[in-house]
């Protein structure tokens, strides 16, 4: 195992900056995901770690060694690609064994390592098959086995599950988690799939436009996003956002949003956020509550999924998405009353996108919406 450190890492392609001043410190044995949309710099970062791309500036350490100028073969890493890249004329056993043969490992030692990897990845019955005789998930396990037998200090995985169907991806996620627990190696995993990152990672590095947005545990990323980008990127359905202005009065602090006033609990946001500041209030679909004391909203669309219902509302001209119980009996056109869980509100500076919450937990309270206009008539 080895810790991995990136310090002030930058990568430019001509005038385009793919990765900008990236700092990461990854602990030995940690599973870290690089997460973000296409073009955010996550794969470029992985390729610099692997030695497949030269840094423009900065430093990369694997263990105690600076590896900037080391060839990929000298970095004590193994990489698993999106493409399985198996040799079609070789058996499973030969594919797994190949990197050991290239390194001149004695035959007996090669055999024991192949057997070990096959047992770990449940490939014992497939060792004599060719890649064309395998399913996508089996081919992916062979690619993992080929990396595993090298016994590297660090595994680099570049969207290895993206070619699998949804059911097989879920199965392989579980297998990867179990594999990591058994071997205890440092793993750095590139994905654009937030579910993969949230379920497998110790920590997630969220990137956008080549810039690190937040590096934290899945729980922190979800519940205390550093800025509006992270808040909107993580979560399905996505977080609701409404723009307004901060209003501080003797009666308390709130956000004025057109005909609504969203009341904020005491100490929810930083004291230096001044009256009149342009802000964005965010709230997750699970924090939208149907409550008889709330504001009147119109049901626009209901999406039943079996275990829950995703409901789209029109709340005084604002589209709001809620995650509701599956037995909720509403249909398009129905009128309901909505409140928000106040202690779960997120407030962001509208210009910078920076989170303004203090993260001191106020009392749980579902009353957050105050009407400033006349109440709509229920139909």
C-alpha positions as CSV (number, residue, x, y, z in Angstrom):
1,X,0.0,0.0,0.0
2,X,1.0,3.6,-0.5
3,X,-0.3,7.1,0.1
4,X,-0.6,9.3,-3.0
5,X,-0.1,13.1,-3.0
6,X,-0.7,15.6,-5.7
7,X,0.6,19.1,-5.0
8,X,-0.2,22.1,-7.3
9,X,-0.7,19.7,-10.2
10,X,-1.5,21.5,-13.5
11,X,-2.0,20.1,-17.0
12,X,-2.4,22.3,-20.1
13,X,-3.0,21.3,-23.7
14,X,-1.9,24.4,-25.6
15,X,-3.9,27.2,-24.1
16,X,-6.5,24.9,-22.6
17,X,-6.1,24.1,-18.9
18,X,-7.4,20.6,-18.3
19,X,-6.4,20.4,-14.6
20,X,-5.7,23.5,-12.6
21,X,-3.6,23.7,-9.4
22,X,-4.9,20.3,-8.0
23,X,-4.0,19.3,-4.4
24,X,-5.0,15.9,-3.1
25,X,-3.7,13.8,-0.3
26,X,-4.9,10.1,-0.5
27,X,-4.2,7.9,2.5
28,X,-2.7,4.4,2.2
29,X,-5.4,1.9,1.7
30,X,-8.0,4.5,0.9
31,X,-10.6,4.2,-1.9
32,X,-11.0,7.6,-3.5
33,X,-13.2,8.5,-6.5
34,X,-12.6,11.3,-8.9
35,X,-16.1,12.4,-9.8
36,X,-17.4,15.0,-12.2
37,X,-19.0,15.6,-15.7
38,X,-17.2,14.9,-18.9
39,X,-14.3,17.2,-19.5
40,X,-13.8,18.0,-15.8
41,X,-10.2,16.7,-15.7
42,X,-10.7,13.5,-13.8
43,X,-9.3,11.1,-16.5
44,X,-6.4,13.5,-17.2
45,X,-5.6,13.4,-13.5
46,X,-5.6,9.6,-13.5
47,X,-3.4,9.5,-16.6
48,X,-0.9,11.8,-15.0
49,X,-0.8,9.5,-11.9
50,X,-0.2,6.6,-14.3
51,X,2.6,8.4,-16.2
52,X,0.6,8.4,-19.4
53,X,0.5,12.2,-19.4
54,X,3.3,14.6,-18.4
55,X,2.5,17.3,-15.8
56,X,2.7,20.9,-16.9
57,X,3.4,21.9,-13.3
58,X,3.3,20.5,-9.8
59,X,4.4,17.3,-8.1
60,X,3.0,13.7,-7.7
61,X,4.3,11.4,-5.0
62,X,3.5,7.7,-4.6
63,X,4.6,6.7,-1.2
64,X,7.7,8.8,-0.5
65,X,8.9,9.0,-4.2
66,X,8.3,11.9,-6.5
67,X,7.2,10.1,-9.7
68,X,6.9,13.0,-12.2
69,X,9.7,11.7,-14.4
70,X,9.3,8.0,-13.7
71,X,8.0,5.7,-16.5
72,X,4.6,4.0,-15.9
73,X,6.3,0.6,-15.3
74,X,8.4,2.1,-12.5
75,X,5.6,3.7,-10.5
76,X,4.3,0.5,-8.8
77,X,0.8,1.0,-10.1
78,X,-1.7,-1.1,-12.0
79,X,-4.4,0.4,-14.2
80,X,-7.8,-1.0,-15.2
81,X,-9.3,0.7,-18.3
82,X,-12.8,1.3,-19.5
83,X,-11.9,-1.0,-22.3
84,X,-11.1,-4.5,-21.0
85,X,-8.1,-4.7,-23.5
86,X,-7.9,-8.5,-23.2
87,X,-5.9,-10.5,-25.7
88,X,-8.5,-12.5,-27.7
89,X,-6.1,-15.4,-28.6
90,X,-5.2,-16.0,-25.0
91,X,-7.1,-17.9,-22.3
92,X,-8.3,-16.2,-19.1
93,X,-5.3,-17.7,-17.3
94,X,-2.9,-16.5,-19.9
95,X,-4.3,-13.0,-19.9
96,X,-4.0,-12.8,-16.1
97,X,-0.5,-14.2,-16.3
98,X,0.8,-11.9,-19.1
99,X,2.2,-9.0,-17.0
100,X,4.1,-11.5,-14.8
101,X,5.6,-13.1,-17.9
102,X,6.7,-9.7,-19.2
103,X,8.5,-9.1,-15.9
104,X,10.2,-12.5,-15.9
105,X,8.5,-13.9,-12.9
106,X,9.3,-17.7,-12.5
107,X,6.6,-20.0,-13.8
108,X,5.7,-21.6,-10.5
109,X,5.2,-18.2,-8.9
110,X,3.2,-17.0,-11.9
111,X,0.9,-20.0,-11.5
112,X,0.3,-19.5,-7.8
113,X,-0.5,-15.8,-8.4
114,X,-3.0,-16.6,-11.2
115,X,-4.7,-19.2,-8.9
116,X,-4.9,-16.6,-6.1
117,X,-6.4,-13.9,-8.4
118,X,-8.8,-16.4,-9.9
119,X,-10.0,-17.5,-6.5
120,X,-10.4,-13.9,-5.3
121,X,-12.4,-13.0,-8.4
122,X,-14.4,-16.2,-8.7
123,X,-12.8,-17.1,-12.1
124,X,-11.5,-20.6,-11.2
125,X,-14.0,-22.3,-13.6
126,X,-13.2,-19.9,-16.5
127,X,-9.4,-20.1,-16.6
128,X,-9.3,-22.1,-19.9
129,X,-11.9,-20.0,-21.7
130,X,-11.1,-17.3,-24.3
131,X,-12.5,-13.7,-23.9
132,X,-15.1,-14.2,-26.6
133,X,-16.7,-16.9,-24.4
134,X,-17.1,-14.6,-21.4
135,X,-19.8,-12.1,-20.4
136,X,-19.0,-8.5,-19.9
137,X,-18.8,-8.9,-16.2
138,X,-16.5,-11.9,-16.5
139,X,-14.2,-10.0,-18.9
140,X,-14.1,-7.1,-16.4
141,X,-13.0,-9.5,-13.6
142,X,-10.2,-10.8,-15.9
143,X,-9.0,-7.3,-16.4
144,X,-9.0,-6.8,-12.7
145,X,-7.2,-10.1,-12.2
146,X,-4.5,-9.0,-14.6
147,X,-3.9,-5.9,-12.5
148,X,-4.2,-7.7,-9.2
149,X,-1.4,-10.3,-9.9
150,X,1.1,-7.4,-10.2
151,X,0.5,-6.7,-6.5
152,X,0.9,-2.9,-7.0
153,X,1.0,-0.3,-4.3
154,X,-1.9,1.6,-6.1
155,X,-4.7,0.6,-8.3
156,X,-6.0,3.1,-10.9
157,X,-9.4,2.4,-12.3
158,X,-10.8,4.5,-15.3
159,X,-14.6,4.0,-15.5
160,X,-14.2,0.2,-15.5
161,X,-17.9,-0.5,-15.2
162,X,-19.3,1.9,-17.8
163,X,-19.7,-0.8,-20.5
164,X,-21.9,-3.0,-18.3
165,X,-25.7,-2.9,-18.1
166,X,-27.3,-1.5,-15.0
167,X,-27.9,-4.8,-13.2
168,X,-24.4,-6.0,-13.9
169,X,-22.9,-2.7,-12.8
170,X,-24.7,-3.0,-9.4
171,X,-23.3,-6.5,-9.0
172,X,-19.7,-5.4,-10.0
173,X,-19.9,-2.5,-7.6
174,X,-20.5,-4.9,-4.8
175,X,-17.7,-7.1,-6.0
176,X,-15.2,-4.2,-6.2
177,X,-16.1,-3.2,-2.6
178,X,-15.5,-6.7,-1.4
179,X,-12.3,-7.0,-3.3
180,X,-11.0,-3.7,-1.9
181,X,-11.8,-4.9,1.6
182,X,-9.9,-8.2,1.1
183,X,-6.8,-6.8,-0.4
184,X,-6.7,-3.4,1.4
185,X,-4.9,-1.6,-1.4
186,X,-5.0,2.1,-2.3
187,X,-7.5,2.6,-5.1
188,X,-8.2,5.7,-7.2
189,X,-11.4,5.4,-9.3
190,X,-12.6,7.7,-12.1
191,X,-16.3,7.9,-12.7
192,X,-19.0,10.3,-13.8
193,X,-21.6,8.1,-12.0
194,X,-22.4,9.6,-8.6
195,X,-24.0,6.3,-7.4
196,X,-20.7,4.5,-7.9
197,X,-18.7,7.2,-6.1
198,X,-21.2,7.4,-3.2
199,X,-21.4,3.7,-2.6
200,X,-17.8,2.7,-3.0
201,X,-15.6,5.5,-1.8
202,X,-14.0,6.5,1.5
203,X,-13.7,10.0,0.0
204,X,-14.8,11.7,-3.2
205,X,-13.0,14.4,-5.1
206,X,-15.6,16.4,-7.1
207,X,-14.1,18.2,-10.0
208,X,-15.5,20.7,-12.5
209,X,-13.6,22.6,-15.3
210,X,-10.3,21.1,-14.1
211,X,-10.8,22.5,-10.6
212,X,-11.3,20.6,-7.4
213,X,-14.6,21.6,-5.9
214,X,-14.7,19.5,-2.8
215,X,-12.8,16.5,-1.3
216,X,-14.6,14.8,1.5
217,X,-16.6,11.7,2.6
218,X,-19.8,10.8,0.7
219,X,-21.8,11.9,3.8
220,X,-20.2,15.3,3.8
221,X,-20.5,15.7,0.1
222,X,-24.2,15.0,0.2
223,X,-25.2,16.8,3.4
224,X,-22.7,19.7,3.5
225,X,-21.8,20.5,-0.2
226,X,-19.1,23.2,-0.4
227,X,-20.8,25.1,-3.2
228,X,-23.8,25.1,-5.5
229,X,-22.1,23.0,-8.2
230,X,-21.5,20.1,-5.8
231,X,-25.0,20.4,-4.3
232,X,-26.5,20.2,-7.8
233,X,-24.3,17.4,-9.1
234,X,-24.8,15.0,-6.2
235,X,-28.3,13.5,-5.6
236,X,-31.0,12.0,-7.8
237,X,-33.4,13.7,-8.3
238,X,-31.2,16.8,-8.1
239,X,-31.5,19.4,-5.4
240,X,-34.1,22.1,-5.8
241,X,-32.9,25.6,-6.1
242,X,-34.7,29.0,-5.8
243,X,-33.1,32.4,-6.1
244,X,-33.9,35.2,-3.7
245,X,-32.5,37.9,-1.4
246,X,-31.5,37.5,2.2
247,X,-33.7,39.5,4.6
248,X,-32.8,40.0,8.2
249,X,-35.5,41.5,10.5
250,X,-36.3,41.6,14.2
251,X,-38.5,38.6,13.6
252,X,-35.7,36.5,12.2
253,X,-33.8,35.7,9.1
254,X,-35.4,34.6,5.8
255,X,-35.0,34.6,2.1
256,X,-37.5,36.5,0.0
257,X,-38.3,34.6,-3.2
258,X,-40.9,36.4,-5.3
259,X,-44.2,35.7,-3.4
260,X,-42.6,33.4,-0.8
261,X,-40.6,34.0,2.3
262,X,-38.4,31.1,3.3
263,X,-37.7,31.4,7.0
264,X,-34.3,30.3,8.2
265,X,-33.6,28.8,11.6
266,X,-31.3,30.9,13.9
267,X,-27.6,30.3,13.2
268,X,-28.3,28.4,10.0
269,X,-26.1,30.7,8.0
270,X,-23.0,32.8,8.7
271,X,-23.6,36.0,10.6
272,X,-21.5,38.0,8.0
273,X,-24.0,37.3,5.2
274,X,-25.6,40.7,5.1
275,X,-29.2,41.9,4.6
276,X,-30.1,42.1,0.9
277,X,-27.4,39.6,-0.3
278,X,-28.4,37.7,-3.4
279,X,-28.6,34.0,-2.4
280,X,-29.8,30.7,-3.7
281,X,-31.7,28.4,-1.4
282,X,-31.3,24.6,-2.0
283,X,-33.3,21.8,-0.6
284,X,-33.3,18.1,-1.5
285,X,-36.5,16.3,-2.7
286,X,-36.7,14.2,0.5
287,X,-36.9,17.5,2.5
288,X,-40.1,18.6,0.8
289,X,-43.0,17.7,3.1
290,X,-46.8,17.7,2.5
291,X,-48.2,19.4,5.6
292,X,-51.6,21.0,6.2
293,X,-49.9,24.2,7.5
294,X,-47.9,24.8,4.4
295,X,-48.3,26.7,1.2
296,X,-50.6,25.6,-1.5
297,X,-48.9,23.9,-4.5
298,X,-50.2,22.2,-7.6
299,X,-49.2,18.7,-8.5
300,X,-47.7,18.8,-12.1
301,X,-46.5,15.2,-12.5
302,X,-46.2,12.0,-10.6
303,X,-43.5,9.4,-11.3
304,X,-44.1,6.2,-9.3
305,X,-41.0,4.0,-9.0
306,X,-42.4,1.3,-6.7
307,X,-40.4,2.1,-3.6
308,X,-41.2,5.8,-3.8
309,X,-43.0,8.4,-5.8
310,X,-41.2,11.4,-7.4
311,X,-43.7,14.3,-7.5
312,X,-43.2,17.5,-9.4
313,X,-45.1,20.5,-7.9
314,X,-45.8,24.1,-9.0
315,X,-45.3,26.2,-5.9
316,X,-46.3,29.8,-6.7
317,X,-44.6,29.6,-10.0
318,X,-41.6,27.6,-8.8
319,X,-41.0,24.0,-10.0
320,X,-40.3,21.9,-6.9
321,X,-39.4,18.1,-6.9
322,X,-40.3,16.0,-3.9
323,X,-39.5,12.4,-3.0
324,X,-42.7,11.0,-1.4
325,X,-44.0,7.7,0.0
326,X,-45.2,5.2,-2.7
327,X,-48.7,5.1,-1.2
328,X,-49.2,8.9,-1.7
329,X,-52.5,9.3,-3.6
330,X,-52.1,12.4,-5.7
331,X,-52.5,13.1,-9.4
332,X,-51.7,15.9,-11.8
333,X,-53.8,18.9,-11.1
334,X,-54.3,18.1,-7.4
335,X,-53.7,20.9,-4.8
336,X,-51.5,20.1,-1.7
337,X,-49.7,22.1,0.9
338,X,-46.0,22.0,1.1
339,X,-43.4,22.8,3.8
340,X,-39.6,22.3,3.9
341,X,-37.4,20.9,6.6
342,X,-35.8,24.1,7.8
343,X,-32.7,22.4,9.4
344,X,-32.0,20.8,6.0
345,X,-31.9,24.0,4.0
346,X,-28.7,24.9,2.1
347,X,-27.9,28.6,1.3
348,X,-25.4,29.7,-1.3
349,X,-24.0,33.0,-2.3
350,X,-25.6,33.5,-5.7
351,X,-22.5,35.2,-7.2
352,X,-19.7,32.9,-5.9
353,X,-21.8,29.7,-5.4
354,X,-20.1,29.3,-2.0
355,X,-22.1,27.6,0.8
356,X,-23.1,30.0,3.6
357,X,-24.3,27.5,6.2
358,X,-22.6,27.4,9.5
359,X,-23.4,23.6,9.8
360,X,-24.4,24.0,13.4
361,X,-27.4,21.8,13.7
362,X,-30.6,23.9,14.6
363,X,-33.7,22.3,16.0
364,X,-35.5,20.1,13.5
365,X,-38.5,22.0,12.2
366,X,-40.6,21.5,9.1
367,X,-42.1,25.0,9.0
368,X,-40.1,27.1,6.6
369,X,-42.5,28.8,4.1
370,X,-44.3,32.0,4.9
371,X,-46.7,33.5,2.4
372,X,-46.2,37.1,1.5
373,X,-48.9,37.2,-1.2
374,X,-52.5,36.2,-1.0
375,X,-53.1,32.5,-0.6
376,X,-54.1,30.7,-3.8
377,X,-57.6,29.2,-3.9
378,X,-57.8,25.5,-3.8
379,X,-59.6,24.0,-6.7
